[in-house]
């Protein structure tokens, strides 16, 4: 199963992406900012990172 890290500070968009992508069968982790994203990235392997600016 592919693992995706979603980095999004808007909680509404974060929840929307989590639900939509999760229903497609992907394993998902979310982060709300860059510091949290770097910590999760350092502790795991991801096939895709969705990052907003």
C-alpha distance matrix in Angstrom:
0.0 3.8 6.5 9.8 13.3 15.9 19.4 22.0 25.3 26.1 24.9 25.2 23.1 20.5 20.3 20.3 17.3 15.4 16.3 15.9 12.5 11.3 12.9 10.8 7.7 6.3 6.8 10.2 13.2 16.6 19.7 23.2 24.8 24.7 25.6 22.8 20.3 21.7 21.5 17.8 17.3 19.5 17.7 14.1 12.0 10.6 9.4 11.8 14.7 16.7 20.2 23.4 26.8
3.8 0.0 3.8 6.6 10.2 12.9 16.3 19.1 22.5 23.6 22.7 23.2 20.7 18.3 18.7 18.6 15.2 13.8 15.4 14.7 10.9 10.7 12.9 10.6 8.5 5.6 6.2 8.6 11.3 14.3 17.2 20.6 21.9 21.6 22.8 20.3 17.5 18.9 19.2 15.6 14.6 17.2 16.0 12.3 9.8 7.5 5.9 8.0 11.1 13.2 16.6 19.9 23.3
6.5 3.8 0.0 3.8 6.9 10.0 13.3 16.2 19.5 20.8 20.0 20.9 18.6 15.8 16.5 17.0 13.6 11.9 14.2 14.2 10.6 10.2 13.2 11.8 9.8 6.1 4.7 5.8 7.8 10.9 13.7 17.1 18.5 18.2 19.2 16.6 13.9 15.5 15.6 12.0 11.3 14.1 12.9 9.4 7.6 5.1 5.4 6.8 8.8 11.1 14.2 17.6 20.9
9.8 6.6 3.8 0.0 3.8 6.4 9.8 12.6 16.0 17.4 16.9 17.9 15.3 12.6 13.9 14.3 10.7 9.7 12.6 12.4 8.9 9.5 12.9 11.7 10.8 7.0 6.2 4.9 6.4 8.4 11.0 14.2 15.5 15.4 17.0 14.5 11.6 13.7 14.5 11.0 10.4 13.8 13.4 10.5 9.0 5.6 6.0 4.9 5.7 7.4 10.6 13.8 17.2
13.3 10.2 6.9 3.8 0.0 3.8 6.4 9.7 12.9 14.8 14.6 16.2 13.8 10.8 12.8 13.9 10.6 9.7 13.2 13.7 10.8 11.5 15.1 14.6 13.9 10.3 8.7 5.9 4.9 5.6 7.4 10.6 11.7 11.7 13.3 10.8 7.9 10.4 11.4 8.3 8.1 11.8 11.7 9.7 9.3 6.6 8.3 6.4 4.7 6.2 8.2 11.5 14.6
15.9 12.9 10.0 6.4 3.8 0.0 3.8 6.2 9.7 11.2 11.2 12.7 10.1 7.3 10.0 10.9 7.9 7.8 11.5 11.9 10.0 11.3 14.7 14.7 14.8 11.6 10.7 7.3 6.3 4.7 6.2 8.4 10.0 10.8 13.1 10.9 8.3 11.7 13.0 10.5 10.8 14.5 14.8 13.3 13.1 10.2 11.3 8.6 6.0 4.8 6.3 8.6 12.0
19.4 16.3 13.3 9.8 6.4 3.8 0.0 3.8 6.9 9.4 10.3 12.5 10.2 7.8 11.2 12.6 10.2 10.6 14.3 14.9 13.5 14.8 18.2 18.3 18.6 15.4 14.3 10.7 8.7 5.9 4.8 5.8 6.5 7.5 10.2 8.7 6.4 9.9 11.8 10.3 10.7 14.1 15.1 14.5 14.8 12.4 13.9 10.9 7.5 6.0 4.8 6.4 9.2
22.0 19.1 16.2 12.6 9.7 6.2 3.8 0.0 3.8 5.7 7.3 9.3 7.2 5.7 9.4 10.7 9.3 10.4 13.7 14.4 13.9 15.5 18.5 19.1 19.9 17.2 16.4 12.7 11.0 7.6 6.5 5.2 6.8 9.1 11.9 10.6 9.5 13.0 14.7 13.5 14.3 17.7 18.5 18.1 18.5 16.0 17.2 14.0 10.7 8.1 6.6 5.9 8.4
25.3 22.5 19.5 16.0 12.9 9.7 6.9 3.8 0.0 3.8 6.0 8.9 8.2 7.2 10.5 12.3 12.0 12.9 15.8 17.0 17.1 18.3 21.1 22.2 23.0 20.5 19.4 15.6 13.4 9.7 7.7 4.5 6.0 9.3 11.7 10.8 10.9 14.2 15.6 15.1 16.4 19.4 20.2 20.4 21.3 19.2 20.7 17.6 14.2 11.8 9.7 8.2 9.3
26.1 23.6 20.8 17.4 14.8 11.2 9.4 5.7 3.8 0.0 3.8 5.6 5.5 6.1 8.7 10.0 10.7 12.1 14.3 15.5 16.4 17.7 20.0 21.5 22.7 20.7 20.1 16.5 15.0 11.3 10.4 7.6 9.8 13.1 15.4 14.2 14.3 17.8 19.0 18.2 19.6 22.7 23.3 23.1 23.8 21.3 22.4 19.2 16.2 13.3 11.8 9.7 11.1
24.9 22.7 20.0 16.9 14.6 11.2 10.3 7.3 6.0 3.8 0.0 3.8 5.5 4.8 6.0 8.4 9.8 10.2 12.1 14.0 15.2 15.8 18.0 20.0 21.0 19.3 18.4 14.9 13.5 10.1 10.0 7.9 11.1 14.6 16.4 14.4 14.8 18.4 19.0 17.7 19.7 22.8 22.7 22.5 23.4 21.1 22.4 19.6 16.9 14.4 13.7 12.4 14.4
25.2 23.2 20.9 17.9 16.2 12.7 12.5 9.3 8.9 5.6 3.8 0.0 3.8 5.4 5.3 6.2 8.7 9.9 10.7 12.2 14.2 15.2 16.7 18.8 20.4 19.2 19.1 15.9 15.4 12.4 13.1 11.4 14.5 17.8 19.8 17.8 17.8 21.5 22.3 20.7 22.3 25.6 25.5 24.8 25.4 22.7 23.4 20.5 18.2 15.2 15.0 13.5 15.7
23.1 20.7 18.6 15.3 13.8 10.1 10.2 7.2 8.2 5.5 5.5 3.8 0.0 3.8 5.4 5.0 6.1 8.4 9.9 10.4 11.9 13.6 15.3 16.8 18.6 17.1 17.4 14.2 14.0 11.2 12.0 10.8 13.5 16.3 18.8 17.0 16.2 19.9 21.1 19.3 20.4 23.9 24.1 23.1 23.1 20.2 20.5 17.4 15.1 11.9 11.9 10.5 13.1
20.5 18.3 15.8 12.6 10.8 7.3 7.8 5.7 7.2 6.1 4.8 5.4 3.8 0.0 3.8 5.5 5.3 6.1 8.6 10.0 10.6 11.7 14.2 15.6 16.7 14.9 14.4 11.0 10.3 7.5 8.7 8.2 11.4 14.1 16.3 14.0 13.2 17.0 17.8 15.8 17.2 20.7 20.6 19.6 20.0 17.3 18.2 15.3 13.0 10.4 10.7 10.4 13.4
20.3 18.7 16.5 13.9 12.8 10.0 11.2 9.4 10.5 8.7 6.0 5.3 5.4 3.8 0.0 3.8 5.5 5.0 6.1 8.5 10.0 10.2 12.1 14.4 15.5 14.4 14.1 11.2 11.2 9.1 11.2 11.1 14.6 17.5 19.3 16.5 16.1 19.9 20.2 17.8 19.6 22.9 22.3 21.1 21.6 19.0 19.7 17.3 15.6 13.3 14.3 14.1 17.1
20.3 18.6 17.0 14.3 13.9 10.9 12.6 10.7 12.3 10.0 8.4 6.2 5.0 5.5 3.8 0.0 3.8 5.5 5.3 6.1 8.5 9.7 10.8 12.7 14.7 14.1 14.8 12.3 13.2 11.6 13.7 13.7 16.9 19.4 21.7 19.2 18.2 21.9 22.7 20.2 21.4 24.9 24.5 22.9 22.8 19.7 19.8 17.1 15.8 13.1 14.4 14.0 17.2
17.3 15.2 13.6 10.7 10.6 7.9 10.2 9.3 12.0 10.7 9.8 8.7 6.1 5.3 5.5 3.8 0.0 3.8 5.5 5.2 5.8 7.9 9.8 10.8 12.6 11.3 12.1 9.6 10.8 9.6 12.0 12.8 15.5 17.5 19.9 17.5 15.8 19.4 20.4 17.7 18.4 22.1 21.8 19.9 19.4 16.2 16.0 13.4 12.2 9.6 11.6 11.9 15.5
15.4 13.8 11.9 9.7 9.7 7.8 10.6 10.4 12.9 12.1 10.2 9.9 8.4 6.1 5.0 5.5 3.8 0.0 3.8 5.7 5.5 5.6 8.4 10.0 10.8 9.4 9.4 6.9 8.3 7.8 11.0 12.4 15.6 17.6 19.4 16.5 15.1 18.7 19.0 16.0 17.2 20.7 19.8 18.0 17.9 15.1 15.4 13.5 12.6 11.0 13.1 14.2 17.7
16.3 15.4 14.2 12.6 13.2 11.5 14.3 13.7 15.8 14.3 12.1 10.7 9.9 8.6 6.1 5.3 5.5 3.8 0.0 3.8 5.7 5.1 6.1 8.8 10.1 10.2 11.0 9.5 11.5 11.4 14.6 15.8 19.1 21.4 23.1 20.1 18.9 22.4 22.6 19.5 20.8 24.2 23.1 21.1 20.9 18.0 18.0 16.3 15.9 14.2 16.5 17.2 20.8
15.9 14.7 14.2 12.4 13.7 11.9 14.9 14.4 17.0 15.5 14.0 12.2 10.4 10.0 8.5 6.1 5.2 5.7 3.8 0.0 3.8 5.5 5.4 6.8 9.4 9.7 11.7 10.7 13.2 13.2 16.3 17.5 20.4 22.3 24.5 21.8 20.0 23.4 24.1 21.0 21.6 25.2 24.4 22.1 21.2 18.0 17.2 15.2 15.3 13.3 16.0 16.7 20.3
12.5 10.9 10.6 8.9 10.8 10.0 13.5 13.9 17.1 16.4 15.2 14.2 11.9 10.6 10.0 8.5 5.8 5.5 5.7 3.8 0.0 3.8 5.4 5.2 7.0 6.3 8.5 7.9 10.9 11.7 15.0 16.9 19.4 20.8 22.9 20.2 18.0 21.1 21.8 18.5 18.8 22.3 21.5 18.8 17.7 14.4 13.5 11.8 12.4 11.1 14.3 15.8 19.6
11.3 10.7 10.2 9.5 11.5 11.3 14.8 15.5 18.3 17.7 15.8 15.2 13.6 11.7 10.2 9.7 7.9 5.6 5.1 5.5 3.8 0.0 3.8 5.3 5.3 5.2 6.6 6.7 10.0 11.5 15.2 17.4 20.3 21.8 23.3 20.2 18.5 21.5 21.6 18.0 18.9 22.2 20.7 18.1 17.4 14.7 14.3 13.5 14.2 13.6 16.6 18.4 22.1
12.9 12.9 13.2 12.9 15.1 14.7 18.2 18.5 21.1 20.0 18.0 16.7 15.3 14.2 12.1 10.8 9.8 8.4 6.1 5.4 5.4 3.8 0.0 3.8 5.3 7.4 9.7 10.5 13.8 15.1 18.8 20.7 23.7 25.3 27.0 23.9 22.2 25.3 25.4 21.8 22.6 25.9 24.4 21.7 20.7 18.0 17.1 16.3 17.4 16.4 19.6 21.0 24.8
10.8 10.6 11.8 11.7 14.6 14.7 18.3 19.1 22.2 21.5 20.0 18.8 16.8 15.6 14.4 12.7 10.8 10.0 8.8 6.8 5.2 5.3 3.8 0.0 3.8 5.9 9.3 10.7 14.4 16.0 19.6 21.8 24.4 25.5 27.4 24.5 22.2 25.0 25.5 21.9 22.0 25.3 24.0 21.0 19.4 16.4 14.9 14.3 16.0 15.4 19.0 20.7 24.5
7.7 8.5 9.8 10.8 13.9 14.8 18.6 19.9 23.0 22.7 21.0 20.4 18.6 16.7 15.5 14.7 12.6 10.8 10.1 9.4 7.0 5.3 5.3 3.8 0.0 3.8 6.7 9.2 13.0 15.4 19.1 21.8 24.3 25.2 26.7 23.6 21.5 24.0 24.0 20.3 20.5 23.5 21.8 18.6 17.2 14.8 13.6 13.9 15.9 16.1 19.7 21.9 25.7
6.3 5.6 6.1 7.0 10.3 11.6 15.4 17.2 20.5 20.7 19.3 19.2 17.1 14.9 14.4 14.1 11.3 9.4 10.2 9.7 6.3 5.2 7.4 5.9 3.8 0.0 3.8 6.1 9.9 12.5 16.0 19.0 21.2 21.8 23.2 20.3 17.9 20.3 20.4 16.7 16.8 19.8 18.3 15.2 13.7 11.1 10.2 10.4 12.3 13.0 16.5 19.1 22.8
6.8 6.2 4.7 6.2 8.7 10.7 14.3 16.4 19.4 20.1 18.4 19.1 17.4 14.4 14.1 14.8 12.1 9.4 11.0 11.7 8.5 6.6 9.7 9.3 6.7 3.8 0.0 3.8 7.1 10.4 13.9 17.2 19.3 19.9 20.8 17.7 15.7 17.9 17.5 13.7 14.3 17.0 15.2 12.2 11.5 9.5 10.0 10.6 11.9 13.1 16.2 19.0 22.5
10.2 8.6 5.8 4.9 5.9 7.3 10.7 12.7 15.6 16.5 14.9 15.9 14.2 11.0 11.2 12.3 9.6 6.9 9.5 10.7 7.9 6.7 10.5 10.7 9.2 6.1 3.8 0.0 3.8 6.6 10.2 13.4 15.7 16.6 17.6 14.4 12.5 15.3 15.1 11.4 12.4 15.5 14.0 11.7 11.5 9.2 10.4 9.8 9.9 10.6 13.2 15.8 19.3
13.2 11.3 7.8 6.4 4.9 6.3 8.7 11.0 13.4 15.0 13.5 15.4 14.0 10.3 11.2 13.2 10.8 8.3 11.5 13.2 10.9 10.0 13.8 14.4 13.0 9.9 7.1 3.8 0.0 3.8 7.0 10.4 12.6 13.5 14.2 10.8 9.3 12.2 11.7 8.2 9.9 12.9 11.6 10.1 11.0 9.3 11.6 10.7 9.6 10.5 12.2 14.7 17.8
16.6 14.3 10.9 8.4 5.6 4.7 5.9 7.6 9.7 11.3 10.1 12.4 11.2 7.5 9.1 11.6 9.6 7.8 11.4 13.2 11.7 11.5 15.1 16.0 15.4 12.5 10.4 6.6 3.8 0.0 3.8 6.8 9.4 11.0 12.0 8.8 7.8 11.3 11.3 8.7 10.6 13.8 13.2 12.5 13.5 11.6 13.8 12.0 9.7 9.5 10.2 12.1 15.0
19.7 17.2 13.7 11.0 7.4 6.2 4.8 6.5 7.7 10.4 10.0 13.1 12.0 8.7 11.2 13.7 12.0 11.0 14.6 16.3 15.0 15.2 18.8 19.6 19.1 16.0 13.9 10.2 7.0 3.8 0.0 3.8 5.8 7.6 8.5 5.5 5.2 8.9 9.2 7.8 9.9 12.8 12.9 13.1 14.5 13.1 15.5 13.5 10.5 10.2 9.5 10.9 13.1
23.2 20.6 17.1 14.2 10.6 8.4 5.8 5.2 4.5 7.6 7.9 11.4 10.8 8.2 11.1 13.7 12.8 12.4 15.8 17.5 16.9 17.4 20.7 21.8 21.8 19.0 17.2 13.4 10.4 6.8 3.8 0.0 3.8 7.2 8.5 6.7 7.4 10.8 11.5 11.1 13.0 15.6 16.2 16.7 18.1 16.6 18.8 16.3 12.9 11.7 10.1 10.1 11.6
24.8 21.9 18.5 15.5 11.7 10.0 6.5 6.8 6.0 9.8 11.1 14.5 13.5 11.4 14.6 16.9 15.5 15.6 19.1 20.4 19.4 20.3 23.7 24.4 24.3 21.2 19.3 15.7 12.6 9.4 5.8 3.8 0.0 3.8 5.6 5.5 6.2 8.7 10.2 10.8 12.1 14.4 15.7 16.7 18.1 16.8 19.1 16.6 13.0 12.1 9.6 9.6 10.1
24.7 21.6 18.2 15.4 11.7 10.8 7.5 9.1 9.3 13.1 14.6 17.8 16.3 14.1 17.5 19.4 17.5 17.6 21.4 22.3 20.8 21.8 25.3 25.5 25.2 21.8 19.9 16.6 13.5 11.0 7.6 7.2 3.8 0.0 3.8 5.5 4.9 6.0 8.6 9.8 10.1 12.0 14.2 15.2 16.5 15.5 17.9 15.6 12.0 12.0 9.2 10.0 10.0
25.6 22.8 19.2 17.0 13.3 13.1 10.2 11.9 11.7 15.4 16.4 19.8 18.8 16.3 19.3 21.7 19.9 19.4 23.1 24.5 22.9 23.3 27.0 27.4 26.7 23.2 20.8 17.6 14.2 12.0 8.5 8.5 5.6 3.8 0.0 3.8 5.4 5.3 6.4 8.8 9.9 10.7 12.7 14.6 16.6 16.5 19.4 17.7 14.4 15.0 12.6 13.7 13.7
22.8 20.3 16.6 14.5 10.8 10.9 8.7 10.6 10.8 14.2 14.4 17.8 17.0 14.0 16.5 19.2 17.5 16.5 20.1 21.8 20.2 20.2 23.9 24.5 23.6 20.3 17.7 14.4 10.8 8.8 5.5 6.7 5.5 5.5 3.8 0.0 3.8 5.5 5.2 6.3 8.6 10.0 10.9 12.5 14.8 14.6 17.7 16.2 13.1 13.8 12.2 13.7 14.7
20.3 17.5 13.9 11.6 7.9 8.3 6.4 9.5 10.9 14.3 14.8 17.8 16.2 13.2 16.1 18.2 15.8 15.1 18.9 20.0 18.0 18.5 22.2 22.2 21.5 17.9 15.7 12.5 9.3 7.8 5.2 7.4 6.2 4.9 5.4 3.8 0.0 3.8 5.4 5.2 6.0 8.5 9.9 10.6 12.1 11.4 14.3 12.6 9.5 10.5 9.2 11.5 12.9
21.7 18.9 15.5 13.7 10.4 11.7 9.9 13.0 14.2 17.8 18.4 21.5 19.9 17.0 19.9 21.9 19.4 18.7 22.4 23.4 21.1 21.5 25.3 25.0 24.0 20.3 17.9 15.3 12.2 11.3 8.9 10.8 8.7 6.0 5.3 5.5 3.8 0.0 3.8 5.5 4.9 6.0 8.6 10.1 11.7 11.9 15.0 13.9 11.2 13.0 11.5 14.0 14.7
21.5 19.2 15.6 14.5 11.4 13.0 11.8 14.7 15.6 19.0 19.0 22.3 21.1 17.8 20.2 22.7 20.4 19.0 22.6 24.1 21.8 21.6 25.4 25.5 24.0 20.4 17.5 15.1 11.7 11.3 9.2 11.5 10.2 8.6 6.4 5.2 5.4 3.8 0.0 3.8 5.5 5.2 6.4 8.9 11.7 12.6 16.2 15.7 13.4 15.3 14.4 16.8 17.9
17.8 15.6 12.0 11.0 8.3 10.5 10.3 13.5 15.1 18.2 17.7 20.7 19.3 15.8 17.8 20.2 17.7 16.0 19.5 21.0 18.5 18.0 21.8 21.9 20.3 16.7 13.7 11.4 8.2 8.7 7.8 11.1 10.8 9.8 8.8 6.3 5.2 5.5 3.8 0.0 3.8 5.4 5.1 6.3 8.9 9.5 13.2 12.9 11.0 13.2 13.2 16.0 17.8
17.3 14.6 11.3 10.4 8.1 10.8 10.7 14.3 16.4 19.6 19.7 22.3 20.4 17.2 19.6 21.4 18.4 17.2 20.8 21.6 18.8 18.9 22.6 22.0 20.5 16.8 14.3 12.4 9.9 10.6 9.9 13.0 12.1 10.1 9.9 8.6 6.0 4.9 5.5 3.8 0.0 3.8 5.4 5.4 6.8 7.5 10.9 10.8 9.2 12.0 12.1 15.4 17.1
19.5 17.2 14.1 13.8 11.8 14.5 14.1 17.7 19.4 22.7 22.8 25.6 23.9 20.7 22.9 24.9 22.1 20.7 24.2 25.2 22.3 22.2 25.9 25.3 23.5 19.8 17.0 15.5 12.9 13.8 12.8 15.6 14.4 12.0 10.7 10.0 8.5 6.0 5.2 5.4 3.8 0.0 3.8 5.8 8.0 10.1 13.6 14.1 12.8 15.8 15.6 18.7 20.0
17.7 16.0 12.9 13.4 11.7 14.8 15.1 18.5 20.2 23.3 22.7 25.5 24.1 20.6 22.3 24.5 21.8 19.8 23.1 24.4 21.5 20.7 24.4 24.0 21.8 18.3 15.2 14.0 11.6 13.2 12.9 16.2 15.7 14.2 12.7 10.9 9.9 8.6 6.4 5.1 5.4 3.8 0.0 3.8 7.3 9.9 13.6 14.7 13.9 16.9 17.3 20.5 22.2
14.1 12.3 9.4 10.5 9.7 13.3 14.5 18.1 20.4 23.1 22.5 24.8 23.1 19.6 21.1 22.9 19.9 18.0 21.1 22.1 18.8 18.1 21.7 21.0 18.6 15.2 12.2 11.7 10.1 12.5 13.1 16.7 16.7 15.2 14.6 12.5 10.6 10.1 8.9 6.3 5.4 5.8 3.8 0.0 3.8 6.5 10.2 11.7 11.7 15.0 16.2 19.7 21.9
12.0 9.8 7.6 9.0 9.3 13.1 14.8 18.5 21.3 23.8 23.4 25.4 23.1 20.0 21.6 22.8 19.4 17.9 20.9 21.2 17.7 17.4 20.7 19.4 17.2 13.7 11.5 11.5 11.0 13.5 14.5 18.1 18.1 16.5 16.6 14.8 12.1 11.7 11.7 8.9 6.8 8.0 7.3 3.8 0.0 3.8 6.9 9.2 10.2 13.8 15.5 19.3 21.6
10.6 7.5 5.1 5.6 6.6 10.2 12.4 16.0 19.2 21.3 21.1 22.7 20.2 17.3 19.0 19.7 16.2 15.1 18.0 18.0 14.4 14.7 18.0 16.4 14.8 11.1 9.5 9.2 9.3 11.6 13.1 16.6 16.8 15.5 16.5 14.6 11.4 11.9 12.6 9.5 7.5 10.1 9.9 6.5 3.8 0.0 3.8 5.5 6.9 10.4 12.7 16.4 19.1
9.4 5.9 5.4 6.0 8.3 11.3 13.9 17.2 20.7 22.4 22.4 23.4 20.5 18.2 19.7 19.8 16.0 15.4 18.0 17.2 13.5 14.3 17.1 14.9 13.6 10.2 10.0 10.4 11.6 13.8 15.5 18.8 19.1 17.9 19.4 17.7 14.3 15.0 16.2 13.2 10.9 13.6 13.6 10.2 6.9 3.8 0.0 3.8 7.1 10.2 13.1 16.8 19.6
11.8 8.0 6.8 4.9 6.4 8.6 10.9 14.0 17.6 19.2 19.6 20.5 17.4 15.3 17.3 17.1 13.4 13.5 16.3 15.2 11.8 13.5 16.3 14.3 13.9 10.4 10.6 9.8 10.7 12.0 13.5 16.3 16.6 15.6 17.7 16.2 12.6 13.9 15.7 12.9 10.8 14.1 14.7 11.7 9.2 5.5 3.8 0.0 3.8 6.5 9.6 13.1 16.1
14.7 11.1 8.8 5.7 4.7 6.0 7.5 10.7 14.2 16.2 16.9 18.2 15.1 13.0 15.6 15.8 12.2 12.6 15.9 15.3 12.4 14.2 17.4 16.0 15.9 12.3 11.9 9.9 9.6 9.7 10.5 12.9 13.0 12.0 14.4 13.1 9.5 11.2 13.4 11.0 9.2 12.8 13.9 11.7 10.2 6.9 7.1 3.8 0.0 3.8 6.1 9.8 12.6
16.7 13.2 11.1 7.4 6.2 4.8 6.0 8.1 11.8 13.3 14.4 15.2 11.9 10.4 13.3 13.1 9.6 11.0 14.2 13.3 11.1 13.6 16.4 15.4 16.1 13.0 13.1 10.6 10.5 9.5 10.2 11.7 12.1 12.0 15.0 13.8 10.5 13.0 15.3 13.2 12.0 15.8 16.9 15.0 13.8 10.4 10.2 6.5 3.8 0.0 3.8 6.8 10.2
20.2 16.6 14.2 10.6 8.2 6.3 4.8 6.6 9.7 11.8 13.7 15.0 11.9 10.7 14.3 14.4 11.6 13.1 16.5 16.0 14.3 16.6 19.6 19.0 19.7 16.5 16.2 13.2 12.2 10.2 9.5 10.1 9.6 9.2 12.6 12.2 9.2 11.5 14.4 13.2 12.1 15.6 17.3 16.2 15.5 12.7 13.1 9.6 6.1 3.8 0.0 3.8 6.7
23.4 19.9 17.6 13.8 11.5 8.6 6.4 5.9 8.2 9.7 12.4 13.5 10.5 10.4 14.1 14.0 11.9 14.2 17.2 16.7 15.8 18.4 21.0 20.7 21.9 19.1 19.0 15.8 14.7 12.1 10.9 10.1 9.6 10.0 13.7 13.7 11.5 14.0 16.8 16.0 15.4 18.7 20.5 19.7 19.3 16.4 16.8 13.1 9.8 6.8 3.8 0.0 3.8
26.8 23.3 20.9 17.2 14.6 12.0 9.2 8.4 9.3 11.1 14.4 15.7 13.1 13.4 17.1 17.2 15.5 17.7 20.8 20.3 19.6 22.1 24.8 24.5 25.7 22.8 22.5 19.3 17.8 15.0 13.1 11.6 10.1 10.0 13.7 14.7 12.9 14.7 17.9 17.8 17.1 20.0 22.2 21.9 21.6 19.1 19.6 16.1 12.6 10.2 6.7 3.8 0.0
